[in-house]
């Protein structure tokens, strides 16, 4: 019987990352039995269920239904549920992705039971310890068994922090794997009525620092209104942000098309035909690089500085958003420079590291597939 490998999906951003590994495992010689476990942090069709089909994933084998509440409550309830699951059905290893609360909960629960953990997207740092995700990613890295970094610089940081060389592997960016696999179908999706390719920008906002206070969100909406006078904006509104808009009595500015949360293919199709994107999302910064799309990141720092170095991404304060949009429209934007390992081969590299760790060195890796030759999507 093959050992079980439990992949933990808590929230929507986890799915494209885990999809890269699941698809690579399906193409590899069988050495483990992967099982998708959904904690429930995101649970409706708009934020989770619809993305499974878009990414070619089967429904989770286990769904815990843990959602809602503050950081401590969600983390604690998820830990309890996972500890009960793993006391009855112990995997050989647990894979966690990213930096959401469910990722931290799964890591803590597994390591307390002496179950090895692999952290997909390890080593990211923005330096802002007031940001919940920064706390989560540092804590997860500190106790994980395997650390899969998206680039060589991030892997070097993990080694400098004292992690064993055998534990750290620069595998590349799993978001790029999923984007490359899905992009043809995404481009075939219809755009929302009223939008034409190249004639709009995309906006996404969900970070607590941007949307959880009336003052911060009001300032951003003022900046968005000014930017929309230069370029119409399409805004798929995150449920968290929609709740804050209602709670604070704030309105979507004129010139901004409010959209419901979009599935993976619909959002990727929207992004692929935009003129630019303004966002506070980490994953969108990566997708923008792959699409050679100017990205204006509405945060004072980013855990993905490699996208700044590659030329597609800029950190922009709210008051500078409209001038930044105007500059992009005037042609002031560098073309994307290549990022090593962001080539669609991250899934295969993770599988190779898993084979080493799980004692599958005798299995052939010739069926893993070579990384795609092109560095661009």
C-alpha positions as CSV (number, residue, x, y, z in Angstrom):
1,X,0.0,0.0,0.0
2,X,1.4,3.4,-1.0
3,X,1.9,6.0,1.8
4,X,-0.6,8.8,1.9
5,X,0.4,12.4,1.1
6,X,-2.1,14.9,2.5
7,X,-2.3,18.2,0.6
8,X,-4.0,20.9,2.7
9,X,-6.3,23.4,0.9
10,X,-7.7,26.0,3.2
11,X,-8.4,29.0,0.9
12,X,-8.6,29.8,-2.7
13,X,-4.9,30.9,-3.1
14,X,-3.8,27.5,-2.1
15,X,-5.5,25.7,-5.0
16,X,-3.3,26.8,-8.0
17,X,-0.2,26.0,-6.0
18,X,-1.4,22.6,-5.0
19,X,-2.7,21.9,-8.5
20,X,0.8,22.1,-9.9
21,X,2.0,19.4,-7.5
22,X,-1.1,17.2,-8.0
23,X,-0.7,17.2,-11.8
24,X,3.0,16.5,-11.5
25,X,2.3,13.6,-9.1
26,X,-0.2,12.2,-11.6
27,X,2.5,12.1,-14.3
28,X,5.1,10.5,-12.0
29,X,5.8,6.9,-11.2
30,X,3.5,6.0,-8.3
31,X,5.3,6.3,-5.0
32,X,2.6,7.8,-2.8
33,X,-1.2,8.3,-2.7
34,X,-2.0,12.1,-2.7
35,X,-5.2,13.1,-1.0
36,X,-6.6,16.7,-1.0
37,X,-7.9,17.8,2.4
38,X,-10.1,20.9,2.5
39,X,-10.2,22.7,5.9
40,X,-13.0,25.0,4.9
41,X,-11.5,28.5,5.4
42,X,-12.9,29.4,2.0
43,X,-15.9,27.1,1.3
44,X,-18.4,28.5,-1.2
45,X,-18.5,27.9,-5.0
46,X,-17.2,31.4,-5.7
47,X,-14.2,31.2,-3.5
48,X,-13.4,27.5,-3.6
49,X,-15.6,24.9,-5.3
50,X,-15.6,26.5,-8.7
51,X,-11.9,26.7,-8.9
52,X,-11.4,23.0,-8.6
53,X,-12.9,22.2,-12.0
54,X,-11.0,25.2,-13.5
55,X,-7.8,23.7,-12.3
56,X,-8.6,20.1,-13.3
57,X,-8.9,18.9,-9.7
58,X,-11.2,16.4,-8.2
59,X,-13.3,17.3,-5.1
60,X,-11.4,17.0,-1.8
61,X,-11.5,13.5,-0.3
62,X,-11.9,15.1,3.2
63,X,-13.7,18.3,3.9
64,X,-13.6,19.5,7.5
65,X,-15.9,22.5,7.2
66,X,-14.0,24.8,9.5
67,X,-14.6,28.4,8.6
68,X,-15.4,31.8,10.1
69,X,-14.2,33.5,13.3
70,X,-11.0,35.4,14.1
71,X,-7.4,34.3,13.5
72,X,-7.1,32.4,16.8
73,X,-10.4,30.7,16.7
74,X,-10.1,29.5,13.1
75,X,-6.5,28.3,13.7
76,X,-7.4,26.5,16.9
77,X,-10.5,24.8,15.5
78,X,-8.7,23.7,12.4
79,X,-5.8,22.3,14.4
80,X,-8.2,20.2,16.5
81,X,-10.1,18.8,13.5
82,X,-6.8,17.9,11.7
83,X,-5.3,16.3,14.8
84,X,-8.4,14.1,15.0
85,X,-8.2,13.2,11.4
86,X,-4.5,12.3,11.6
87,X,-4.8,10.4,14.8
88,X,-7.2,8.1,12.9
89,X,-5.6,8.3,9.5
90,X,-1.9,9.1,9.6
91,X,-0.2,10.3,6.4
92,X,3.5,9.9,5.6
93,X,3.7,13.6,5.0
94,X,1.6,16.7,4.9
95,X,2.0,19.4,2.2
96,X,0.9,23.0,3.1
97,X,0.9,26.0,0.7
98,X,1.2,29.7,1.2
99,X,0.5,31.6,4.4
100,X,-3.2,31.5,5.3
101,X,-4.4,30.6,8.8
102,X,-5.3,27.0,7.7
103,X,-1.7,26.6,6.5
104,X,-0.4,27.5,10.0
105,X,-2.9,25.3,11.7
106,X,-2.1,22.3,9.6
107,X,1.6,22.7,10.1
108,X,1.3,23.0,13.9
109,X,-1.1,20.0,14.1
110,X,1.1,17.8,12.0
111,X,4.4,18.6,13.7
112,X,2.8,18.1,17.2
113,X,2.0,14.5,15.9
114,X,5.6,14.1,14.5
115,X,4.3,14.1,11.0
116,X,6.7,15.6,8.4
117,X,5.5,18.8,6.6
118,X,6.5,20.2,3.3
119,X,5.9,24.0,2.8
120,X,5.1,24.9,-0.7
121,X,6.1,28.6,-1.3
122,X,8.6,28.7,1.6
123,X,10.9,31.6,2.4
124,X,8.8,34.6,1.4
125,X,9.3,37.6,3.6
126,X,8.0,41.2,3.4
127,X,9.3,42.3,6.8
128,X,6.0,43.6,8.1
129,X,5.2,41.7,11.3
130,X,1.9,43.5,11.6
131,X,0.7,41.5,8.6
132,X,-1.0,38.2,9.6
133,X,0.4,36.4,6.6
134,X,4.0,37.3,7.5
135,X,3.6,35.8,10.9
136,X,2.1,32.6,9.4
137,X,4.8,32.1,6.8
138,X,7.7,32.6,9.3
139,X,6.1,30.3,11.8
140,X,5.4,27.6,9.2
141,X,9.0,27.8,7.8
142,X,10.4,27.5,11.3
143,X,9.1,24.0,11.9
144,X,8.6,22.5,8.4
145,X,10.6,19.5,7.2
146,X,10.9,20.4,3.6
147,X,11.0,23.9,2.3
148,X,10.1,24.6,-1.4
149,X,11.3,28.1,-2.4
150,X,10.1,29.8,-5.5
151,X,13.5,31.1,-6.5
152,X,17.2,30.8,-5.7
153,X,17.3,34.0,-3.7
154,X,14.5,32.9,-1.4
155,X,16.2,29.5,-1.0
156,X,19.4,31.3,0.0
157,X,17.5,33.2,2.7
158,X,16.2,30.0,4.2
159,X,19.7,28.6,4.3
160,X,20.9,31.8,6.0
161,X,18.2,31.3,8.6
162,X,19.8,28.0,9.5
163,X,17.7,25.4,7.7
164,X,19.5,22.3,6.5
165,X,20.6,22.3,2.9
166,X,18.9,18.9,2.3
167,X,15.6,20.4,3.5
168,X,15.7,23.4,1.2
169,X,15.0,23.2,-2.5
170,X,14.5,26.1,-5.0
171,X,11.7,24.5,-7.1
172,X,10.3,27.5,-9.0
173,X,6.8,29.1,-8.9
174,X,3.8,26.8,-8.9
175,X,1.5,29.6,-9.8
176,X,3.3,29.7,-13.2
177,X,2.7,26.0,-13.7
178,X,-1.0,26.4,-13.2
179,X,-1.2,29.6,-15.3
180,X,0.6,27.9,-18.3
181,X,-1.7,24.9,-18.1
182,X,-4.9,27.0,-17.9
183,X,-4.1,30.1,-20.0
184,X,-5.4,28.9,-23.4
185,X,-8.8,28.0,-21.9
186,X,-8.8,31.3,-19.9
187,X,-8.2,33.4,-23.0
188,X,-11.2,31.7,-24.7
189,X,-13.6,32.9,-21.9
190,X,-15.8,35.8,-22.7
191,X,-15.0,39.1,-21.1
192,X,-17.7,40.8,-19.0
193,X,-20.1,42.8,-21.1
194,X,-18.7,46.3,-21.9
195,X,-15.0,45.3,-21.6
196,X,-12.7,45.0,-24.6
197,X,-9.1,43.6,-24.7
198,X,-6.6,46.3,-23.7
199,X,-9.3,48.8,-22.8
200,X,-9.5,48.3,-19.1
201,X,-7.4,47.7,-16.0
202,X,-8.1,45.1,-13.2
203,X,-8.3,46.0,-9.5
204,X,-8.2,43.5,-6.6
205,X,-8.2,44.5,-2.9
206,X,-8.5,42.2,0.2
207,X,-5.6,42.8,2.6
208,X,-6.7,43.7,6.1
209,X,-4.4,46.8,6.2
210,X,-6.2,48.1,3.1
211,X,-9.8,47.2,3.7
212,X,-10.5,46.7,7.4
213,X,-10.6,50.4,8.5
214,X,-12.9,53.1,7.1
215,X,-10.0,55.5,6.7
216,X,-7.7,53.2,4.8
217,X,-10.5,51.9,2.5
218,X,-11.9,55.4,1.9
219,X,-8.4,56.6,0.9
220,X,-8.0,53.7,-1.5
221,X,-11.4,54.3,-3.1
222,X,-10.5,58.0,-3.6
223,X,-7.3,56.9,-5.3
224,X,-9.2,54.3,-7.4
225,X,-11.7,56.9,-8.5
226,X,-8.8,59.2,-9.7
227,X,-7.2,56.2,-11.6
228,X,-10.5,55.3,-13.2
229,X,-10.6,58.7,-14.9
230,X,-7.6,57.6,-16.9
231,X,-8.6,53.9,-17.5
232,X,-11.8,52.0,-16.7
233,X,-11.3,49.4,-14.0
234,X,-12.8,46.0,-13.6
235,X,-13.0,45.0,-9.9
236,X,-13.9,41.4,-8.8
237,X,-14.8,42.3,-5.3
238,X,-13.5,39.9,-2.6
239,X,-16.2,38.9,0.0
240,X,-14.2,40.4,2.8
241,X,-14.0,43.7,0.9
242,X,-17.7,43.6,0.0
243,X,-18.5,43.2,3.6
244,X,-16.4,46.2,4.6
245,X,-17.9,48.4,1.9
246,X,-21.4,47.6,3.2
247,X,-20.3,48.0,6.9
248,X,-18.7,51.4,6.3
249,X,-21.3,52.7,3.9
250,X,-18.9,53.1,1.0
251,X,-19.7,53.0,-2.7
252,X,-17.8,51.7,-5.7
253,X,-16.4,54.7,-7.5
254,X,-17.6,55.8,-10.9
255,X,-15.6,54.3,-13.8
256,X,-15.2,51.0,-11.9
257,X,-17.1,47.9,-12.9
258,X,-17.9,45.9,-9.8
259,X,-17.8,42.1,-10.5
260,X,-18.5,39.1,-8.2
261,X,-15.6,36.9,-7.2
262,X,-14.5,35.1,-10.4
263,X,-13.4,31.5,-11.0
264,X,-9.8,30.8,-11.8
265,X,-10.2,30.7,-15.6
266,X,-12.5,33.8,-15.7
267,X,-10.1,35.8,-13.6
268,X,-7.1,34.7,-15.5
269,X,-8.9,35.5,-18.8
270,X,-9.7,39.0,-17.4
271,X,-6.1,39.6,-16.3
272,X,-4.6,38.3,-19.6
273,X,-6.5,40.9,-21.7
274,X,-6.1,43.9,-19.3
275,X,-3.8,46.9,-19.8
276,X,-2.6,46.8,-16.2
277,X,-3.5,45.5,-12.8
278,X,-3.6,47.3,-9.4
279,X,-3.6,44.9,-6.5
280,X,-2.6,43.9,-3.0
281,X,-2.5,40.2,-3.8
282,X,0.8,38.3,-3.8
283,X,-0.4,35.8,-6.4
284,X,-1.5,38.4,-8.8
285,X,2.0,40.0,-8.7
286,X,3.3,36.6,-10.0
287,X,0.6,36.1,-12.6
288,X,1.2,39.7,-13.9
289,X,4.9,38.8,-14.5
290,X,3.9,35.7,-16.5
291,X,1.6,37.8,-18.6
292,X,4.1,40.7,-19.0
293,X,1.4,42.9,-17.5
294,X,2.2,46.1,-15.6
295,X,1.4,45.5,-11.9
296,X,0.8,48.4,-9.4
297,X,1.0,46.8,-5.9
298,X,-0.9,48.8,-3.4
299,X,1.3,47.9,-0.4
300,X,4.4,49.4,1.2
301,X,6.3,46.2,0.8
302,X,6.1,42.8,-1.0
303,X,7.3,39.3,-0.1
304,X,7.9,38.8,-3.9
305,X,10.7,41.3,-4.6
306,X,11.8,39.2,-7.5
307,X,8.8,40.7,-9.4
308,X,10.1,44.2,-8.7
309,X,13.6,43.2,-10.1
310,X,12.0,41.6,-13.1
311,X,10.4,44.9,-14.1
312,X,6.6,44.1,-14.1
313,X,5.8,45.2,-10.6
314,X,5.9,48.5,-8.7
315,X,5.0,49.4,-5.1
316,X,2.5,52.3,-5.2
317,X,1.1,54.4,-2.4
318,X,-2.7,55.1,-2.8
319,X,-2.0,58.8,-3.6
320,X,0.3,57.8,-6.4
321,X,-2.0,55.3,-8.1
322,X,-3.5,57.7,-10.7
323,X,-0.1,59.1,-11.8
324,X,1.2,55.5,-12.0
325,X,-1.7,54.5,-14.2
326,X,-1.1,57.5,-16.4
327,X,2.6,56.7,-16.7
328,X,1.8,53.1,-17.8
329,X,-0.7,54.4,-20.4
330,X,2.0,56.7,-21.7
331,X,4.3,53.7,-22.3
332,X,6.5,54.1,-19.2
333,X,6.9,50.5,-18.3
334,X,9.8,48.0,-18.7
335,X,9.2,44.6,-20.4
336,X,9.3,41.6,-18.1
337,X,12.7,40.1,-17.6
338,X,13.1,36.3,-17.1
339,X,13.0,34.9,-13.6
340,X,15.0,31.6,-13.4
341,X,12.9,28.5,-12.5
342,X,9.6,30.2,-13.3
343,X,9.3,28.0,-16.3
344,X,6.4,25.6,-15.6
345,X,8.5,22.9,-14.0
346,X,8.0,23.6,-10.3
347,X,5.6,20.6,-9.9
348,X,8.2,18.1,-11.3
349,X,10.9,19.5,-9.0
350,X,8.7,19.1,-5.9
351,X,8.0,15.5,-6.9
352,X,11.7,14.8,-7.2
353,X,12.3,16.2,-3.7
354,X,9.4,14.2,-2.3
355,X,10.8,11.0,-3.9
356,X,14.2,11.6,-2.2
357,X,12.6,12.2,1.2
358,X,10.1,9.4,1.1
359,X,12.7,6.8,0.2
360,X,11.7,6.5,-3.4
361,X,15.2,7.1,-4.9
362,X,15.0,3.8,-6.7
363,X,12.0,5.0,-8.8
364,X,12.8,6.4,-12.2
365,X,12.2,10.1,-12.6
366,X,12.3,10.0,-16.4
367,X,8.5,10.3,-16.5
368,X,8.4,13.5,-14.5
369,X,8.7,15.6,-17.6
370,X,11.3,18.3,-18.2
371,X,10.6,21.9,-17.4
372,X,9.0,23.8,-20.2
373,X,11.6,25.4,-22.4
374,X,10.0,28.8,-22.5
375,X,10.3,31.1,-19.6
376,X,7.1,33.1,-20.5
377,X,3.5,32.1,-20.5
